Amino acid sequence: MQITGRTVFIPGSTSGIGLALALALRDRGNTVIVGGRRRERLDQLVAEHPGLDAVEIDTTDPSNIRTAVAEVLRRHPDLDVLVAMAGIMQAEDWHSPEGFLDSAELVVTTNVLGPIRLIGELVEHLRSRPESMIMTVSSGLAFTPLAATPSYNASKAAIHMLTESLRLQLADTSVTLRELVPPAVQTPLMPGHETNETAMPLDEFVAEVMALLKNAPDAPEIQVERVKPLRLSEVRGEYARTVAMLNGSDPHATARS
């Protein structure tokens, strides 16, 4: 992906990785449209960060997605990059349905159906562009699970395989597929996550992502160094140990990835 001169729509970018990535892309000469559910937050971002545009969108609502995408294309007919960033992460207890069912349904709706519906609304437009890209966002937990977040892990594994499959199906079009694979990053994704000392600082993560986008523009996955122990645990023959370390059951572990 060339990281200048593009028009980029990032639903789910009013905070955390999404916002930091939006600002980094704007600073490199791209037109960036952020998306989120809270109008007041969007207005604040536009006021504080000249050059950003904003569209109200709820990625759990199919009709709202259609309306928001139509508005984006009306204002930015040259849109050529979708970053399907919106996602949620919740701790669950699967010992009884009361501990997980509502959460699981919301996680799947947001993290899996949301990107699917966004792609469905935009794929024909993106195919019409000379060069375009869909960036999905999975997680290191798609490859090495955290016991507390089963639905999140599964939703990100689904996004990984969806991306792999679409890359094959759309190989005969102008649309390329890239997958951003974050590690734990200091963001408000879950309570306490912003100050989690084992998580990667947000500014460091985005700086490394931008460097990878520049230096490896054709790589199918964007993997910062901190995510590789999770992403490659099975490939390296270290899956069981990495699972134990991540979940605090390895007595020899000194840090979590």
FIDODO-154649 format. One record per atom (N, C-alpha, C, O): residue in three letters; x, y, z. Coordinates in steps of 0.1 Angstrom, whole numbers, padded with zeros to 4 digits, always signed. Each point is the difference from the previous one (the first is absolute). Layout:
N
ALAXYZ;...
// end
This chain:
257
MET+0008-0012+0000;MET-0008+0012+0000;MET+0009+0013+0000;MET+0008+0001+0009;GLN-0010+0007-0019;GLN+0006+0013+0001;GLN-0007+0008+0011;GLN-0013+0000+0000;ILE+0020+0007+0009;ILE-0006+0006+0011;ILE-0001+0015-0001;ILE-0001+0007+0010;THR+0001-0002-0022;THR-0003+0014-0002;THR-0010+0001-0012;THR+0000-0008-0009;GLY-0008+0019+0009;GLY-0009+0003-0011;GLY-0012-0010-0001;GLY-0006+0000-0010;ARG+0003-0006+0021;ARG-0011-0010+0000;ARG-0012+0007+0007;ARG+0001+0010+0007;THR-0013-0016-0009;THR-0012+0005+0007;THR-0005-0012+0008;THR-0004-0011-0005;VAL+0005+0012+0019;VAL-0001-0011+0009;VAL-0012+0002+0009;VAL-0002+0010+0006;PHE-0007-0021-0005;PHE-0011+0000+0009;PHE+0003-0010+0011;PHE+0003-0011-0003;ILE-0004+0016+0016;ILE+0003-0008+0011;ILE-0011+0000+0010;ILE+0000+0008+0009;PRO-0010-0017-0011;PRO-0011-0001+0011;PRO+0007-0006+0013;PRO+0008-0009-0001;GLY-0013+0015+0012;GLY+0006-0005+0013;GLY+0013+0007+0003;GLY+0009-0006+0005;SER-0008+0019-0008;SER+0012+0007+0001;SER-0001+0013+0009;SER+0007+0010-0003;THR-0015-0011+0013;THR-0002+0012+0009;THR+0009-0001+0012;THR+0000+0009+0008;SER+0008-0020-0007;SER+0009-0001+0011;SER+0010-0011-0003;SER-0002-0007-0010;GLY+0012+0004+0019;GLY+0008-0011-0001;GLY+0008-0001-0013;GLY+0004+0010-0006;ILE-0002-0022+0001;ILE+0008-0003-0012;ILE-0006+0007-0012;ILE+0007+0006-0008;GLY-0020-0006+0007;GLY-0007+0006-0012;GLY+0003+0015-0001;GLY+0004+0004-0011;LEU-0005+0003+0022;LEU+0002+0014-0001;LEU+0015+0003-0002;LEU+0004+0009-0008;ALA+0005-0016+0015;ALA+0014+0002-0002;ALA+0004-0003-0015;ALA+0009+0007-0005;LEU-0014-0017+0000;LEU+0003-0003-0014;LEU-0006+0010-0010;LEU+0007+0004-0010;ALA-0019+0001+0013;ALA-0006+0010-0008;ALA+0009+0013+0000;ALA+0002+0005-0011;LEU+0003-0001+0022;LEU+0008+0012+0001;LEU+0013-0002-0007;LEU+0005+0009-0007;ALA+0001-0021+0008;ALA+0013-0003-0006;ALA-0002+0000-0015;ALA+0009+0005-0008;LEU-0020-0010+0003;LEU-0002+0000-0015;LEU-0003+0014-0005;LEU+0004+0004-0011;ARG-0012+0004+0019;ARG-0002+0014-0004;ARG+0013+0007-0001;ARG+0002+0008-0009;ASP+0007-0010+0019;ASP+0012+0007+0000;ASP+0009-0003-0012;ASP+0010+0007-0003;ARG-0012-0018-0003;ARG+0008-0004-0012;ARG-0007+0003-0013;ARG+0003-0006-0010;GLY-0013+0015+0010;GLY-0005+0005-0012;GLY-0012-0008-0006;GLY-0003+0001-0012;ASN-0004-0008+0021;ASN-0012-0007-0004;ASN-0013+0008+0004;ASN+0001+0007+0010;THR-0012-0009-0017;THR-0013+0005+0004;THR-0006-0011+0009;THR-0001-0012-0005;VAL-0002+0015+0017;VAL-0005-0010+0010;VAL-0014+0003+0005;VAL-0002+0012+0005;ILE-0007-0021-0006;ILE-0013+0001+0006;ILE-0001-0009+0012;ILE+0001-0013-0002;VAL-0003+0018+0014;VAL-0002-0008+0011;VAL-0015-0003+0002;VAL-0008+0008-0004;GLY+0005-0020+0010;GLY-0014-0004+0002;GLY-0002-0004+0015;GLY+0009-0007+0006;GLY-0020+0010-0001;GLY-0004-0004+0014;GLY-0014+0003+0002;GLY-0007+0006-0008;ARG+0002-0010+0020;ARG-0014+0001+0003;ARG-0004+0013+0007;ARG-0012+0004-0001;ARG+0021+0003+0007;ARG-0003+0012+0008;ARG+0003+0012-0008;ARG+0011+0004-0003;ARG-0022+0003+0000;ARG+0001+0012-0008;ARG+0009+0011+0007;ARG+0008+0007-0007;GLU-0010-0006+0020;GLU+0008+0011+0007;GLU+0015-0004+0000;GLU+0008+0010-0001;ARG-0004-0022+0002;ARG+0014-0004-0001;ARG+0005+0002-0014;ARG+0012+0005-0001;LEU-0019-0007-0009;LEU+0004+0002-0014;LEU+0002+0015-0002;LEU+0010+0004-0007;ASP-0019+0004+0011;ASP+0001+0015-0001;ASP+0013+0005+0007;ASP+0007+0008-0005;GLN-0005-0014+0017;GLN+0012+0004+0007;GLN+0013-0004-0007;GLN+0009+0008-0001;LEU-0009-0020-0005;LEU+0012-0004-0008;LEU+0003+0009-0012;LEU+0011+0004-0003;VAL-0022+0000-0004;VAL+0002+0008-0012;VAL+0005+0014+0004;VAL+0008+0006-0006;ALA-0013-0001+0018;ALA+0004+0013+0004;ALA+0014+0000+0005;ALA+0008+0010-0002;GLU-0003-0021+0009;GLU+0013-0001+0005;GLU+0011-0004-0010;GLU+0012+0003+0002;HIS-0016-0009-0013;HIS+0009-0006-0009;HIS-0003+0005-0014;HIS-0007-0008-0008;PRO+0011+0020+0004;PRO-0004+0004-0014;PRO+0005-0009-0011;PRO+0011-0006+0001;GLY-0020+0004-0010;GLY+0003-0010-0011;GLY-0007-0013+0001;GLY-0002-0007-0010;LEU-0003+0004+0022;LEU-0008-0012+0002;LEU-0014+0003-0005;LEU-0006+0011+0003;ASP-0001-0020-0009;ASP-0014+0000-0002;ASP-0006-0011+0009;ASP+0007-0009+0005;ALA-0020+0010-0002;ALA-0007-0010+0009;ALA-0014-0003-0005;ALA-0007+0008-0005;VAL+0004-0021+0007;VAL-0014-0005-0003;VAL-0005-0008+0011;VAL+0008-0009+0006;GLU-0020+0011-0002;GLU-0006-0008+0011;GLU-0004-0014-0006;GLU-0006-0001-0010;ILE+0010-0009+0018;ILE-0003-0014-0005;ILE+0000-0009+0012;ILE+0008+0001+0009;ASP-0018-0010-0010;ASP-0001-0011+0010;ASP+0002-0013-0008;ASP-0010-0004-0007;THR+0021-0003+0009;THR+0003-0012-0008;THR-0008-0012+0004;THR+0002-0011-0006;THR-0010+0012+0017;THR-0009-0011+0003;THR-0014+0001-0006;THR-0008-0009+0001;ASP+0006+0020-0009;ASP-0013+0003-0006;ASP+0001+0000-0015;ASP+0006+0009-0006;PRO-0011-0019-0001;PRO+0002-0001-0015;PRO-0006+0013-0007;PRO+0007+0005-0009;SER-0018-0001+0013;SER-0006+0012-0007;SER+0009+0013+0002;SER+0001+0008-0009;ASN+0004-0007+0021;ASN+0009+0011+0003;ASN+0012-0001-0008;ASN+0005+0011-0004;ILE+0001-0022+0003;ILE+0012-0002-0009;ILE-0003+0005-0014;ILE+0008+0007-0006;ARG-0019-0011+0000;ARG-0003+0004-0013;ARG-0001+0015-0001;ARG+0005+0006-0010;THR-0012+0000+0019;THR-0001+0015+0000;THR+0013+0007+0001;THR+0003+0009-0007;ALA+0005-0014+0017;ALA+0013+0006+0002;ALA+0010-0002-0012;ALA+0006+0010-0004;VAL-0006-0021-0002;VAL+0008-0003-0012;VAL-0004+0009-0011;VAL+0008+0006-0007;ALA-0021-0005+0005;ALA-0005+0009-0011;ALA+0005+0015+0002;ALA+0003+0007-0009;GLU-0003-0003+0022;GLU+0004+0014+0003;GLU+0015+0001-0002;GLU+0004+0010-0006;VAL+0004-0020+0010;VAL+0014+0001-0003;VAL+0003+0001-0015;VAL+0008+0008-0004;LEU-0015-0016-0004;LEU+0003+0000-0014;LEU-0005+0013-0007;LEU+0005+0004-0010;ARG-0016+0001+0016;ARG-0005+0013-0006;ARG+0011+0011+0002;ARG+0002+0008-0009;ARG+0004-0008+0021;ARG+0010+0010+0003;ARG+0013-0003-0005;ARG+0009+0009-0002;HIS-0006-0022+0001;HIS+0014-0004-0005;HIS-0001-0011-0010;HIS+0002-0012+0003;PRO-0006+0016-0015;PRO-0002-0011-0011;PRO+0013-0006-0004;PRO+0000-0010-0007;ASP+0012+0015+0011;ASP+0013-0006-0003;ASP+0004-0009+0011;ASP+0012-0004+0000;LEU-0020+0000+0010;LEU+0003-0009+0010;LEU+0007-0012-0006;LEU-0005-0007-0009;ASP+0017+0003+0015;ASP+0006-0012-0005;ASP+0006-0009+0010;ASP+0007-0010-0003;VAL-0009+0013+0016;VAL+0005-0008+0011;VAL-0011-0001+0011;VAL-0005+0010+0005;LEU+0002-0022-0001;LEU-0009-0003+0011;LEU+0009-0007+0011;LEU+0006-0010-0003;VAL-0006+0016+0015;VAL+0006-0007+0011;VAL-0011-0003+0010;VAL-0006+0008+0007;ALA+0003-0021-0006;ALA-0012-0005+0008;ALA+0005-0001+0014;ALA+0003-0012+0005;MET-0003+0023+0002;MET+0007+0000+0014;MET-0010-0003+0011;MET+0005-0005+0010;ALA-0018+0008-0011;ALA-0009-0001+0011;ALA+0000-0014+0006;ALA+0000-0010-0007;GLY+0001+0009+0020;GLY+0000-0012+0007;GLY-0001+0001+0015;GLY+0003+0011+0006;ILE-0008-0021+0001;ILE-0001+0000+0014;ILE+0006-0013+0006;ILE+0001-0010-0007;MET+0003+0011+0020;MET+0007-0011+0007;MET-0006-0001+0014;MET+0000+0010+0007;GLN-0006-0021-0004;GLN-0006-0002+0013;GLN+0004-0013+0007;GLN+0001-0010-0007;ALA+0001+0011+0020;ALA+0003-0013+0008;ALA-0013-0007+0001;ALA-0011+0005+0002;GLU+0012-0019-0003;GLU-0012-0008+0001;GLU+0002-0012+0009;GLU+0012-0005+0001;ASP-0022-0001+0004;ASP+0000-0012+0008;ASP-0009-0010-0006;ASP-0012+0001+0001;TRP+0017-0011-0008;TRP-0008-0010-0007;TRP-0005-0012+0008;TRP-0004-0010-0006;HIS+0005+0011+0019;HIS-0005-0011+0008;HIS-0016+0000+0000;HIS-0005-0011+0003;SER-0001+0022-0006;SER-0015+0000-0001;SER-0003+0011-0011;SER+0008+0009-0001;PRO-0020-0010-0005;PRO-0003+0010-0011;PRO-0001+0014+0005;PRO+0002+0009-0007;GLU-0006-0007+0020;GLU-0001+0013+0005;GLU+0014+0008+0000;GLU+0000+0012+0000;GLY+0011-0020+0000;GLY+0013+0006+0000;GLY+0006+0004-0013;GLY+0010+0006-0001;PHE-0017-0010-0010;PHE+0006+0002-0013;PHE-0009+0003-0012;PHE+0004+0007-0009;LEU-0017-0011+0010;LEU-0007-0001-0013;LEU-0003+0014-0005;LEU+0002+0002-0012;ASP-0006+0008+0020;ASP-0003+0013-0005;ASP+0013+0006-0005;ASP+0000+0007-0011;SER+0011-0008+0018;SER+0013+0005-0004;SER+0004-0006-0013;SER+0005+0007-0009;ALA-0006-0020+0008;ALA+0005-0007-0012;ALA-0007+0005-0013;ALA+0006+0002-0010;GLU-0019+0000+0012;GLU-0008+0004-0012;GLU+0004+0014-0004;GLU+0001+0003-0012;LEU+0001+0006+0022;LEU+0004+0014-0003;LEU+0014+0000-0007;LEU+0003+0007-0009;VAL+0006-0015+0015;VAL+0014-0001-0006;VAL+0000-0004-0014;VAL+0007+0005-0009;VAL-0015-0016+0006;VAL+0000-0005-0014;VAL-0007+0010-0009;VAL+0005+0002-0011;THR-0015+0004+0016;THR-0007+0010-0009;THR+0009+0012-0003;THR+0001+0004-0012;THR+0007+0000+0022;THR+0009+0012-0002;THR+0012-0004-0008;THR+0004+0007-0009;ASN+0003-0018+0013;ASN+0013-0003-0005;ASN+0000-0008-0012;ASN+0010+0001-0008;VAL-0021-0008+0005;VAL+0000-0008-0012;VAL-0011+0005-0010;VAL+0004+0003-0012;LEU-0016-0002+0016;LEU-0010+0005-0009;LEU+0002+0015-0004;LEU-0003+0004-0011;GLY+0009+0004+0020;GLY+0003+0014-0003;GLY+0009+0001-0012;GLY-0004+0006-0010;PRO+0016-0012+0010;PRO+0008+0001-0012;PRO-0006-0007-0012;PRO+0002+0005-0011;ILE-0009-0016+0012;ILE-0006-0006-0011;ILE-0010+0010-0007;ILE+0000+0001-0012;ARG-0008+0005+0020;ARG-0010+0009-0005;ARG+0007+0013-0007;ARG-0005+0005-0010;LEU+0015+0000+0017;LEU+0008+0011-0006;LEU+0006-0004-0014;LEU-0002+0008-0009;ILE+0008-0019+0009;ILE+0006-0005-0013;ILE-0011-0002-0010;ILE+0001+0004-0012;GLY-0013-0009+0016;GLY-0011-0002-0009;GLY-0005+0013-0006;GLY-0004+0000-0012;GLU+0004+0010+0019;GLU-0005+0013-0005;GLU+0011+0007-0008;GLU-0004+0009-0008;LEU+0016-0012+0009;LEU+0011+0007-0007;LEU+0007-0007-0010;LEU+0008+0006-0008;VAL-0009-0019+0007;VAL+0008-0008-0009;VAL-0001+0004-0015;VAL+0009+0000-0007;GLU-0022+0003+0003;GLU-0001+0004-0014;GLU+0006+0013-0003;GLU+0007+0002-0011;HIS-0008+0007+0020;HIS+0006+0013-0002;HIS+0016-0002+0000;HIS+0006+0006-0009;LEU-0001-0013+0018;LEU+0015-0002+0001;LEU+0005-0007-0013;LEU+0011+0002-0005;ARG-0019-0011+0000;ARG+0003-0007-0013;ARG+0001+0010-0011;ARG+0007-0003-0010;SER-0015+0013+0011;SER+0000+0010-0011;SER+0012+0010+0000;SER+0003+0007-0010;ARG+0005-0007+0021;ARG+0011+0008+0001;ARG+0013-0006-0007;ARG+0001-0013+0000;PRO+0008+0020-0005;PRO+0011-0006-0007;PRO+0009-0008+0010;PRO+0006-0010-0004;GLU-0005+0014+0016;GLU+0007-0007+0011;GLU-0007+0003+0013;GLU-0002+0011+0004;SER-0001-0022+0003;SER-0007+0002+0013;SER+0004-0011+0010;SER+0006-0009-0004;MET-0010+0012+0016;MET+0004-0010+0011;MET-0011-0001+0011;MET-0006+0010+0003;ILE+0005-0022+0002;ILE-0008-0003+0012;ILE+0010-0004+0010;ILE+0007-0010-0002;MET-0006+0017+0013;MET+0008-0005+0012;MET-0009-0005+0011;MET-0008+0008+0005;THR+0009-0020-0002;THR-0007-0006+0011;THR+0009+0001+0013;THR+0012+0002-0001;VAL-0018-0004+0012;VAL+0007+0001+0013;VAL-0003-0013+0008;VAL-0011-0002+0005;SER+0021-0007-0004;SER-0002-0012+0008;SER+0007+0003+0014;SER-0002+0010+0006;SER+0010-0020-0002;SER+0007+0001+0013;SER+0009-0011+0002;SER-0001-0011-0006;GLY+0012+0013+0014;GLY+0008-0012+0004;GLY-0008-0011+0006;GLY+0003-0011+0000;LEU-0015+0015+0007;LEU-0008-0010+0006;LEU-0008-0008-0009;LEU-0007-0010+0004;ALA+0007+0013-0017;ALA-0005-0009-0010;ALA+0008-0013-0002;ALA-0005-0010-0005;PHE+0017+0011+0010;PHE+0010-0011-0002;PHE+0004-0007+0013;PHE+0004-0012+0000;THR-0005+0019+0011;THR+0003-0005+0013;THR-0010+0006+0010;THR+0000+0012+0002;PRO-0009-0021+0004;PRO-0011+0005+0007;PRO+0002+0005+0014;PRO+0008-0006+0007;LEU-0015+0016-0004;LEU-0001+0005+0014;LEU-0013-0006+0006;LEU-0011+0002-0005;ALA+0013-0009+0016;ALA-0012-0008+0006;ALA-0012+0009+0003;ALA-0011-0004-0001;ALA+0014+0016+0005;ALA-0011+0009+0005;ALA-0009+0005-0011;ALA-0011+0006+0003;THR+0015-0007-0016;THR-0007+0007-0011;THR-0003-0010-0011;THR+0005+0003-0012;PRO-0012-0013+0014;PRO-0002-0010-0011;PRO-0007+0006-0013;PRO+0005-0003-0011;SER-0015+0011+0013;SER-0007+0005-0012;SER+0009+0009-0008;SER+0000+0000-0012;TYR+0008+0009+0019;TYR+0009+0009-0006;TYR+0010-0008-0008;TYR+0003+0003-0012;ASN+0003-0013+0018;ASN+0010-0008-0007;ASN-0005-0006-0013;ASN+0006+0000-0010;ALA-0018-0006+0012;ALA-0007-0007-0012;ALA-0003+0010-0011;ALA+0001-0003-0011;SER-0006+0015+0015;SER-0004+0010-0010;SER+0012+0005-0008;SER-0001+0002-0012;LYS+0013-0001+0019;LYS+0012+0004-0007;LYS+0006-0011-0009;LYS+0006+0003-0010;ALA-0008-0015+0015;ALA+0004-0012-0009;ALA-0009+0000-0012;ALA+0005-0003-0011;ALA-0018+0006+0012;ALA-0008+0001-0012;ALA+0004+0011-0009;ALA+0000-0002-0012;ILE+0004+0013+0017;ILE+0004+0011-0008;ILE+0013-0004-0008;ILE+0002+0004-0012;HIS+0007-0011+0019;HIS+0012-0004-0007;HIS-0003-0009-0012;HIS+0005+0002-0011;MET-0014-0012+0013;MET-0003-0009-0011;MET-0009+0007-0011;MET+0002-0003-0011;LEU-0010+0012+0015;LEU-0008+0008-0009;LEU+0010+0007-0009;LEU-0002+0001-0013;THR+0012+0006+0019;THR+0009+0007-0008;THR+0008-0009-0010;THR+0002+0004-0011;GLU+0003-0015+0016;GLU+0007-0009-0008;GLU-0009-0005-0012;GLU+0005+0000-0012;SER-0018-0002+0014;SER-0009-0005-0010;SER-0003+0011-0010;SER+0000-0002-0012;LEU-0002+0014+0017;LEU-0003+0011-0009;LEU+0012+0004-0009;LEU-0002+0004-0011;ARG+0014-0005+0017;ARG+0012+0002-0008;ARG+0000-0009-0012;ARG+0004+0005-0011;LEU-0008-0017+0012;LEU-0001-0009-0011;LEU-0011+0003-0010;LEU+0002+0001-0012;GLN-0014+0002+0018;GLN-0011+0003-0009;GLN+0001+0012-0008;GLN-0003+0001-0012;LEU+0009+0010+0018;LEU+0001+0013-0006;LEU+0014+0002-0007;LEU+0003+0011-0004;ALA+0004-0022+0002;ALA+0013+0001-0007;ALA-0001+0005-0014;ALA+0010+0005-0006;ASP-0022-0007+0000;ASP-0002+0005-0014;ASP-0005+0014-0001;ASP-0005+0004-0011;THR+0005+0003+0022;THR-0005+0014+0000;THR+0011+0009+0004;THR+0011-0004+0003;SER-0015+0017-0002;SER+0010+0010+0005;SER+0001+0001+0015;SER+0007+0009+0005;VAL-0015-0017+0002;VAL+0000+0001+0015;VAL+0010-0010+0006;VAL+0001-0012-0003;THR+0008+0018+0011;THR+0009-0009+0008;THR-0005-0001+0015;THR-0007+0009+0005;LEU+0010-0019+0001;LEU-0003-0003+0014;LEU+0012+0000+0008;LEU+0010-0007-0003;ARG-0010+0014+0015;ARG+0010+0000+0009;ARG-0006-0001+0014;ARG-0010+0005+0003;GLU+0018-0012+0006;GLU-0005-0004+0013;GLU+0009+0006+0010;GLU+0012-0003+0001;LEU-0017+0012+0007;LEU+0007+0006+0012;LEU-0002-0009+0012;LEU-0011-0004+0004;VAL+0023-0001+0001;VAL-0001-0010+0011;VAL+0006+0007+0013;VAL+0012-0002+0002;PRO-0020+0009+0006;PRO+0006+0006+0012;PRO+0003-0010+0011;PRO-0007-0010+0001;PRO+0017+0013+0007;PRO+0001-0006+0013;PRO-0009+0007+0010;PRO-0008+0008-0004;ALA+0010-0010+0017;ALA-0006+0008+0010;ALA+0006+0014-0001;ALA+0012+0002+0000;VAL-0020+0008-0001;VAL+0004+0014-0002;VAL-0007+0008+0011;VAL-0011-0003+0004;GLN+0018+0013+0001;GLN-0006+0009+0011;GLN-0011+0009-0006;GLN+0003+0011-0004;THR-0015-0016+0004;THR-0012+0007-0005;THR-0012-0003+0010;THR+0002-0009+0009;PRO-0013+0016-0011;PRO-0012-0003+0009;PRO-0008-0012-0005;PRO-0012+0000+0003;LEU+0018-0009-0010;LEU-0008-0012-0005;LEU-0007-0007+0012;LEU-0011-0005-0002;MET+0018+0003+0013;MET-0006-0006+0012;MET+0004+0009+0012;MET+0010+0007-0001;PRO-0018-0008+0012;PRO+0004+0008+0012;PRO+0014-0003+0004;PRO+0004-0012+0002;GLY+0004+0022+0001;GLY+0014-0002+0005;GLY+0010-0002-0011;GLY+0012-0001+0003;HIS-0017+0000-0016;HIS+0010-0004-0011;HIS+0009+0012-0003;HIS+0012-0002-0004;GLU-0016+0014+0007;GLU+0008+0012-0004;GLU+0013+0001+0009;GLU+0010+0005-0004;THR-0011-0011+0016;THR+0011+0000+0009;THR+0007-0013+0002;THR+0008-0002+0009;ASN-0012-0008-0017;ASN+0006-0013+0001;ASN+0015+0000-0004;ASN+0003+0003-0012;GLU+0005-0005+0021;GLU+0015+0001-0002;GLU+0005-0011-0009;GLU+0011+0001-0006;THR-0018-0012+0004;THR+0004-0011-0009;THR-0004+0003-0015;THR+0004-0007-0009;ALA-0013+0017+0007;ALA-0005+0004-0013;ALA+0010+0010-0007;ALA+0007+0007+0007;MET-0008-0007-0020;MET+0009+0009-0008;MET-0005+0014+0001;MET-0012+0002-0002;PRO+0020+0008+0004;PRO-0004+0014+0000;PRO-0006+0003-0014;PRO+0005-0004-0010;LEU-0016+0012+0010;LEU-0007+0002-0012;LEU+0008+0008-0011;LEU+0000-0004-0011;ASP+0008+0014+0016;ASP+0008+0007-0010;ASP+0010-0008-0006;ASP+0003+0001-0012;GLU+0003-0010+0020;GLU+0010-0009-0006;GLU-0006-0010-0010;GLU+0006-0003-0011;PHE-0018-0002+0014;PHE-0007-0009-0009;PHE-0003+0007-0013;PHE+0004-0006-0011;VAL-0010+0017+0011;VAL-0003+0007-0013;VAL+0012+0004-0008;VAL+0000-0001-0012;ALA+0011+0006+0019;ALA+0012+0003-0007;ALA+0006-0012-0007;ALA+0004+0001-0012;GLU-0005-0013+0018;GLU+0005-0012-0006;GLU-0009-0004-0012;GLU+0005-0005-0010;VAL-0018+0006+0012;VAL-0009-0003-0011;VAL+0002+0009-0012;VAL+0001-0005-0011;MET+0001+0018+0013;MET+0002+0009-0011;MET+0013-0004-0007;MET+0001+0001-0012;ALA+0009-0004+0019;ALA+0013-0004-0006;ALA-0002-0013-0008;ALA+0006-0001-0011;LEU-0014-0008+0016;LEU-0002-0013-0008;LEU-0008+0003-0012;LEU+0003-0006-0011;LEU-0013+0015+0011;LEU-0008+0004-0011;LEU+0009+0006-0011;LEU-0002-0002-0012;LYS+0012+0010+0016;LYS+0009+0006-0009;LYS+0010-0009-0006;LYS+0003+0000-0012;ASN+0003-0008+0021;ASN+0011-0009-0004;ASN-0003-0013-0006;ASN+0008-0006-0007;ALA-0020+0001+0010;ALA-0005-0013-0005;ALA-0014+0002-0006;ALA-0009-0006+0006;PRO+0007+0014-0016;PRO-0013+0003-0005;PRO-0008-0011-0005;PRO-0012+0001-0002;ASP+0018-0012-0002;ASP-0007-0012-0005;ASP-0002-0011+0010;ASP-0006-0011-0004;ALA+0011+0012+0016;ALA-0002-0011+0010;ALA-0014-0002+0003;ALA-0008+0010+0003;PRO+0003-0022-0003;PRO-0014-0003+0002;PRO-0004+0003+0015;PRO-0012+0003+0002;GLU+0021-0005+0007;GLU-0003+0003+0014;GLU+0010+0010+0006;GLU+0012+0001-0004;ILE-0018+0008+0012;ILE+0009+0010+0007;ILE+0002-0005+0014;ILE-0009+0001+0008;GLN+0021-0006-0005;GLN+0003-0006+0013;GLN+0011+0008+0006;GLN+0012+0000-0005;VAL-0015+0007+0016;VAL+0011+0007+0007;VAL+0007-0011+0008;VAL-0005-0011+0002;GLU+0018+0014+0002;GLU+0008-0011+0007;GLU-0007-0005+0012;GLU+0001-0012+0003;ARG-0008+0020+0005;ARG-0006-0004+0012;ARG-0011-0010-0002;ARG-0004-0008+0010;VAL-0002+0007-0022;VAL-0011-0010-0001;VAL+0005-0014-0005;VAL-0007-0009+0000;LYS+0020+0009-0004;LYS+0004-0013-0007;LYS+0000-0012+0010;LYS-0002-0011-0005;PRO+0005+0013+0018;PRO-0001-0012+0008;PRO-0014-0006+0000;PRO-0001-0013+0001;LEU-0009+0021-0002;LEU-0014-0006+0000;LEU-0003-0004-0014;LEU-0005-0012-0002;ARG+0008+0020-0008;ARG-0003-0003-0014;ARG+0006-0013-0005;ARG-0005-0008-0007;LEU+0018+0006+0011;LEU+0008-0011-0005;LEU+0002-0011+0010;LEU+0009-0009-0002;SER-0017+0008+0013;SER+0003-0010+0010;SER-0001-0014-0005;SER+0008-0008+0002;GLU-0019+0005-0010;GLU-0001-0013-0006;GLU+0010-0003-0010;GLU+0006-0011-0001;VAL-0003+0021-0008;VAL+0010-0002-0010;VAL+0013-0003+0006;VAL+0008-0008-0006;ARG-0004+0014+0017;ARG+0013-0002+0006;ARG+0000-0012+0009;ARG+0010-0003+0006;GLY-0021-0004-0004;GLY-0001-0012+0009;GLY+0000+0004+0014;GLY+0004-0008+0009;GLU-0009+0020-0006;GLU+0000+0006+0014;GLU-0014+0003+0005;GLU-0002+0007+0009;TYR-0008-0014-0016;TYR-0014+0004+0003;TYR-0004-0003+0015;TYR-0005+0009+0007;ALA+0008-0021-0002;ALA-0005-0003+0013;ALA+0007+0009+0011;ALA-0006+0004+0009;ARG+0019-0002-0011;ARG+0007+0009+0010;ARG-0005+0014-0001;ARG-0001+0007+0010;THR-0002-0002-0022;THR-0004+0014-0002;THR-0014+0001+0006;THR-0003+0011+0006;VAL-0006-0020-0008;VAL-0013+0000+0006;VAL+0001+0000+0015;VAL-0007+0008+0007;ALA+0016-0016-0001;ALA+0002+0000+0014;ALA+0005+0013+0005;ALA-0004+0005+0011;MET+0014+0001-0018;MET+0006+0012+0004;MET-0011+0012+0000;MET-0001+0008+0009;LEU-0006-0008-0020;LEU-0010+0011-0002;LEU-0011-0001+0011;LEU-0005+0010+0005;ASN+0002-0022-0001;ASN-0011-0002+0010;ASN+0005-0002+0014;ASN-0007-0003+0009;GLY+0020+0006-0007;GLY+0005+0000+0014;GLY+0002-0013+0006;GLY+0001-0001+0013;SER+0000-0010-0021;SER+0002-0013+0007;SER+0013-0006-0003;SER+0002-0012+0003;ASP+0008+0020-0008;ASP+0013-0005-0002;ASP+0009+0005+0011;ASP+0003+0011+0000;PRO+0002-0020+0009;PRO+0008+0004+0011;PRO+0013+0006-0004;PRO+0007+0007+0008;HIS-0002-0010-0020;HIS+0013+0005-0005;HIS-0001+0013-0008;HIS+0010+0006-0003;ALA-0023-0001+0001;ALA-0001+0012-0008;ALA+0003+0012+0008;ALA-0003+0001+0012;THR+0010+0009-0018;THR+0003+0012+0007;THR-0007+0012-0005;THR-0001+0011+0006;ALA-0006-0012-0018;ALA-0008+0011-0006;ALA-0010-0006-0009;ALA+0001-0011-0005;ARG-0011+0019+0003;ARG-0011-0004-0010;ARG+0002+0008-0012;ARG+0003+0012+0000;SER-0006-0019-0012;SER+0001+0007-0013;SER-0013+0007-0003;SER-0001+0007-0010;
// end
